[in-house]
Amino acid sequence: MSDSRPIGVFDSGLGGLTVVRELLRLMPGERVAYLGDTARCPYGGRSDEAIRLFARQDADFLMKRDIKMLVVACNTVSSVGLDALRTSADDIPVIGVVVPGAKAAVLRTAEKKVGVIGTRATVRADSYTKAIHDLDQSVIVYGQACSLFVPIVEEGLADHDVARVAAQHYLQRLVHLGIDCLILGCTHYPLMMEVIQETVSTRIQLIDSALWTAKEAQDILAAMNLLSPHKAGGLETSTFFVTDLTPTFRETASAFLGTSLPNAEKVSLDELAPDDSKKSTFQ
C-alpha cells in the first residue's frame, strides 16, 4: 500500500523550506504542498490568539489540497497552536518541530543541560522544556530568545559580521551555563549554523529540528503505509504558495531550500481568511 498525495507543510515565512529540504532529501519521491505566510511573517512577536488563528487558516488552505500529513514547520505555531490543529485533524497525522528536536536532544545530552534558542513566542511557551521533561525530567533546559536572527537571515546576512556579533550577544550565557546540546528552535537558524557552531564551539552539539522533524515524518508515513510509490521527482511535482512575493523572495527561498525553487504561486490573505459563511476544517 502506498499514497501519492502530497505532504502539507506550512510556516510563517520561508524558513519552513529547511524542513522541505530535509523531507525531500530523505524521501525524494514525496510531493510537498508548501505555504509560507510571508505577508504576516514573523509570527514570533504575535499574541497567542493571533498565532492560533493564522495557524488554523494556514492548515485549512493546505487541507483543501488533499494532503496525507500536515507538518507544522513553524516553531512558534508548534509551541502555541499545535494541539488545536491535531485535535481537529483526526483523519491525517499532524506533527510539529518541537517534539522531534526534543527527542534528539534528550538522546544526545551527556551533561543533562540543553539550550534552546528561538523566537520570543517559542521561548515564552516553554514548549521544548515540556517536551524534554516528558522524556527525561532530570534534563535542565535553558531558553534564549534570539529576536535578531530571523531578520539577519532574511536580509542575507547569515555569514556576515553582524550575525557573529548577534550570536555572541545571545549565546554567551548558554555557553557559560555549561550546556552540551543546543536546539535550533527556529527553521531560519540552520542557515546560521556555521556561525552558531563557531560561537559556542564544537563541544556543544547543535540539534537541527528541521532534520529531526523530517525523520519523524518519514517514520510515521512508513508505519502507516503512506509513503509515495515514486522514487524521485518530488521537488518538480511539489507546489509552493506564499502570501507575498517580496523582491528577494526567490533568492531567500533558494537559500532555505538548498536549490532553485520551482514556480511559486501568490495567494491573497482573503483566500486564507474566508467569509464566516465558509466552514473551517479547524474550528
For each residue, the residues with C-beta under 8 A, 3 or more apart:
1: 225
2: 225 226 227 228 229
3: 68 221 225 226 227 228
4: 31 228 229 230
5: 31 66 67 68
6: 30 31 32 33 65 66 67 68 238 239
7: 23 30 31 32 33 67 68 69 71 217 221
8: 32 33 34 35 59 62 63 65 67 69 70 71
9: 16 19 20 23 32 33 34 35 62 70 71 73
10: 16 34 35 36 37 55 58 59 61 62 70 71 72 73 74
11: 14 15 16 17 19 35 36 37 73 74 187
12: 15 36 37 40 41 42 43 44 54 74 76 77
13: 16 36 37 38 41 42 150 154 188
14: 11 17 36 38 41 242 249 252 253 256
15: 11 12 18 73 74 150 153 186 187 188 256
16: 9 10 11 13 19 20 34 36 73 74 187 256
17: 11 14 20 21 34 36 187 253 256 257 261
18: 15 21 22 73 187 188 190 191 208 210 256 257
19: 9 11 16 22 23 71 73 97 187 210 213 214
20: 9 16 17 23 24 32 34 73 238 257
21: 17 18 24 25 210 256 257 258 259
22: 18 19 25 26 210 211 213 214 215
23: 7 9 19 20 26 27 30 32 71 214 217 218
24: 20 21 27 28 30 32 234 235 238
25: 21 22 28 214
26: 22 23 214 215 218
27: 23 24 30 214 218 221 227 228 234
28: 24 25 231 232 233 234 235
29: 228 229 230 231 232 233 234
30: 6 7 23 24 27 221 227 228 230 234
31: 4 5 6 7 228 234 237 238 239
32: 6 7 8 9 20 23 24 234 235 238 239
33: 6 7 8 9 62 65 67 238 239 241
34: 8 9 10 16 17 20 238 239 240 241
35: 8 9 10 11 58 61 62 241 242 243 267
36: 10 11 12 13 14 16 17 41 240 241 242 243 253
37: 10 11 12 13 40 41 43 54 58 242 243 272
38: 13 14 41 242 243 244 245 246 249
39: 242 243 244 269
40: 12 37 43 54 243 269
41: 12 13 14 36 37 38
42: 12 13 45 76 119 150
43: 12 37 40 46 50 51 54 74 76 77 119 121
44: 12 76 118 119 120 121 122 147 150 186
45: 42 119 120 121 147
46: 43 50 51 54 76 121
47: 50 51
48: 51 52 80 81 121 125
49: 52 53
50: 43 46 47 53 54
51: 43 46 47 48 54 55 76 77 80 81 121
52: 48 49 55 56 80 81 84
53: 49 50 56 57
54: 12 37 40 43 46 50 51 57 58 77 272
55: 10 51 52 58 59 72 74 77 80 81 84 85
56: 52 53 59 60 81 84 85 280 282
57: 53 54 60 61 272 273 280
58: 10 35 37 54 55 61 62 77 272
59: 8 10 55 56 62 63 70 72 85 89 281 282
60: 56 57 63 64 272 280 281 282
61: 10 35 57 58 64 65 241 267 271 272
62: 8 9 10 33 35 58 59 65 67 70
63: 8 59 60 67 70 89 281 282
64: 60 61 281
65: 6 8 33 61 62 239
66: 5 6
67: 5 6 7 8 33 62 63 70 92
68: 3 5 6 7 92 221 226
69: 7 8 92 93 94 95 217 220 221 226
70: 8 9 10 59 62 63 67 85 89 92 93 94 95
71: 7 8 9 10 19 23 95 96 213 217
72: 10 55 59 77 78 81 82 85 94 95 96 97
73: 9 10 11 15 16 18 19 20 97 187 210 213
74: 10 11 12 15 16 43 55 77 78 96 97 187
75: 78 79 96 97 98 118 119 122 185 186 187 209
76: 12 42 43 44 46 51 79 80 118 119 121 122
77: 12 43 51 54 55 58 72 74 80 81 82 85 96
78: 72 74 75 81 82 96 97 98 122 127
79: 75 76 82 96 98 118 121 122 125 127 128
80: 48 51 52 55 76 77 121 125 127
81: 48 51 52 55 56 72 77 78 84 85
82: 72 77 78 79 85 86 94 96 98
83: 86 87
84: 52 55 56 81 87 88 282
85: 55 56 59 70 72 77 81 82 88 89 94 282
86: 82 83 89 94
87: 83 84 90
88: 84 85 281 282 283
89: 59 63 70 85 86 92 94 281 282
90: 87
91:
92: 67 68 69 70 89
93: 69 70 220 224
94: 69 70 72 82 85 86 89
95: 69 70 71 72 99 100 213 216 217 220
96: 71 72 74 75 77 78 79 82 99 213
97: 19 72 73 74 75 78 100 101 185 187 209 210 213
98: 75 78 79 82 101 102 127 128 131 185 209
99: 95 96 102 103 131 216
100: 95 97 103 104 209 212 213 215 216
101: 97 98 104 105 128 131 183 184 185 207 208 209 212 213
102: 98 99 105 106 128 131 132 134 135 183
103: 99 100 106 107 131 135 212 216
104: 100 101 107 108 183 207 212
105: 101 102 108 109 114 128 132 139 181 183 207
106: 102 103 109 114 132 135 136 139
107: 103 104
108: 104 105 181 205 207
109: 105 106 112 113 114 139 180 181
110: 180
111: 178 179 180
112: 109 136 138 139 140
113: 109 139 140 142 177 178 179 180 181
114: 105 106 109 128 132 139 140 141 142 179 180 181 182 183
115: 141 142 143 144 171 174 177 179 181 182 183 204
116: 122 123 128 129 141 142 143 144 182 183 185
117: 123 143 144 145 146 149 170 171 174 182 183 184 185 186 189
118: 44 75 76 79 121 122 123 128 143 145 146 185 186
119: 42 43 44 45 75 76 122 123 145 146 147 150 185 186
120: 44 45 123 124 145 147
121: 43 44 45 46 48 51 76 79 80 118 124 125
122: 44 75 76 78 79 116 118 119 125 127 128 145 185 186
123: 116 117 118 119 120 126 143 144 145 185
124: 120 121 145
125: 48 79 80 121 122
126: 123 129 130 143
127: 78 79 80 98 122 130 131
128: 79 98 101 102 105 114 116 118 122 131 132 141 143 183 185
129: 116 126 132 133 141 143
130: 126 127 133 134
131: 98 99 101 102 103 127 128 134 135
132: 102 105 106 114 128 129 135 136 139 141
133: 129 130 136 137 139 141
134: 102 130 131
135: 102 103 106 131 132 139
136: 106 112 132 133 139
137: 133
138: 112
139: 105 106 109 112 113 114 132 133 135 136
140: 112 113 114
141: 114 115 116 128 129 132 133
142: 113 114 115 116 173 174 177 179
143: 115 116 117 118 123 126 128 129
144: 115 116 117 123 170 171 173 174
145: 117 118 119 120 122 123 124 170
146: 117 118 119 149 166 170 186 189
147: 44 45 119 120 150
148: 151 152 166 170
149: 117 146 152 153 163 166 170 186 188 189 192
150: 13 15 42 44 119 147 153 154 186 188
151: 148 154 155
152: 148 149 155 157 158 160 162 163 166 192
153: 15 149 150 156 157 158 188 189 191 192
154: 13 150 151 188 248 252
155: 151 152
156: 153 248 251 252 255
157: 152 153 160 162 163
158: 152 153 163 191 192 195 255
159: 163 194 195
160: 152 157 163 164
161: 164 165
162: 152 157 165 166
163: 149 152 157 158 159 160 166 167 192 195
164: 160 161 167 168 195 198 199
165: 161 162 168 169
166: 146 148 149 152 162 163 169 170
167: 163 164 170 171 192 195 196 198 199
168: 164 165 171 172 199
169: 165 166 172
170: 117 144 145 146 148 149 166 167 173
171: 115 117 144 167 168 174 175 182 196 199 200
172: 168 169 175 176
173: 142 144 170 176 177
174: 115 117 142 144 171 177 179 182 200
175: 171 172 179 199 200 201 204
176: 172 173
177: 113 115 142 173 174
178: 111 113
179: 111 113 114 115 142 174 175 182 204
180: 109 110 111 113 114 203 204 205
181: 105 108 109 113 114 115 204 205 206 207
182: 114 115 116 117 171 174 179 196 200 204 205 206 207
183: 101 102 104 105 114 115 116 117 128 207 209
184: 101 117 189 190 193 196 206 207 208 209 210
185: 75 97 98 101 116 117 118 119 122 123 128 189 209
186: 15 44 75 117 118 119 122 146 149 150 189
187: 11 15 16 17 18 19 73 74 75 97 190 209 210 256
188: 13 15 18 149 150 153 154 191 192 256
189: 117 146 149 153 184 185 186 192 193 196
190: 18 184 187 193 208 210
191: 18 153 158 188 255 256
192: 149 152 153 158 163 167 188 189 195 196
193: 184 189 190 196 197 206 208
194: 159 197 198
195: 158 159 163 164 167 192 198 199
196: 167 171 182 184 189 192 193 199 200 206
197: 193 194 200 201 202 204 206
198: 164 167 194 195 201
199: 164 167 168 171 175 195 196
200: 171 174 175 182 196 197 203 204 206
201: 175 197 198 204
202: 197
203: 180 200
204: 115 175 179 180 181 182 197 200 201
205: 108 180 181 182
206: 181 182 184 193 196 197 200
207: 101 104 105 108 181 182 183 184 212
208: 18 101 184 190 193 211 212
209: 75 97 98 100 101 183 184 185 187 212 213
210: 18 19 21 22 73 97 184 187 190 213 214
211: 22 208 214 215
212: 100 101 103 104 207 208 209 215 216
213: 19 22 71 73 95 96 97 100 101 209 210 216 217
214: 19 22 23 25 26 27 210 211 217 218
215: 22 26 100 211 212 218 219
216: 95 99 100 103 212 213 219 220
217: 7 23 69 71 95 213 214 220 221
218: 23 26 27 214 215 221 222 227
219: 215 216 222 223
220: 69 93 95 216 217 223 224 226
221: 3 7 27 30 68 69 217 218 224 226 227
222: 218 219 225 226 227
223: 219 220
224: 93 220 221
225: 1 2 3 222
226: 2 3 68 69 220 221 222
227: 2 3 27 30 218 221 222
228: 2 3 4 27 29 30 31 234
229: 2 4 29
230: 4 29 30 233 234
231: 28 29
232: 28 29
233: 28 29 230 236 237
234: 24 27 28 29 30 31 32 228 230 237 238
235: 24 28 32 238 259 262
236: 233 262
237: 31 233 234
238: 6 20 24 31 32 33 34 234 235 262
239: 6 31 32 33 34 65 265
240: 34 36 253 261 262 263 264 265
241: 33 34 35 36 61 264 265 266 267
242: 14 35 36 37 38 39 245 249 264 265 266 267
243: 35 36 37 38 39 40 266 267 268 269 272
244: 38 39 266
245: 38 242 249 264 266
246: 38 249 252
247:
248: 154 156 251 252
249: 14 38 242 245 246 252 253 264
250: 253 254 261
251: 156 248 254 255
252: 14 154 156 246 248 249 255 256
253: 14 17 36 240 249 250 256 257 261 264
254: 250 251 257 258 259 260 261
255: 156 158 191 251 252 258
256: 14 15 16 17 18 21 187 188 191 252 253
257: 17 18 20 21 253 254 260 261
258: 21 254 255
259: 21 235 254
260: 254 257
261: 17 240 250 253 254 257 264
262: 235 236 238 240
263: 240
264: 240 241 242 245 249 253 261
265: 239 240 241 242
266: 241 242 243 244 245
267: 35 61 241 242 243 271 272
268: 243 271 272
269: 39 40 243 272 273
270: 273 274
271: 61 267 268 274
272: 37 54 57 58 60 61 243 267 268 269
273: 57 269 270
274: 270 271 278 280
275: 278
276:
277:
278: 274 275
279:
280: 56 57 60 274 283
281: 59 60 63 64 88 89
282: 56 59 60 63 84 85 88 89
283: 88 280
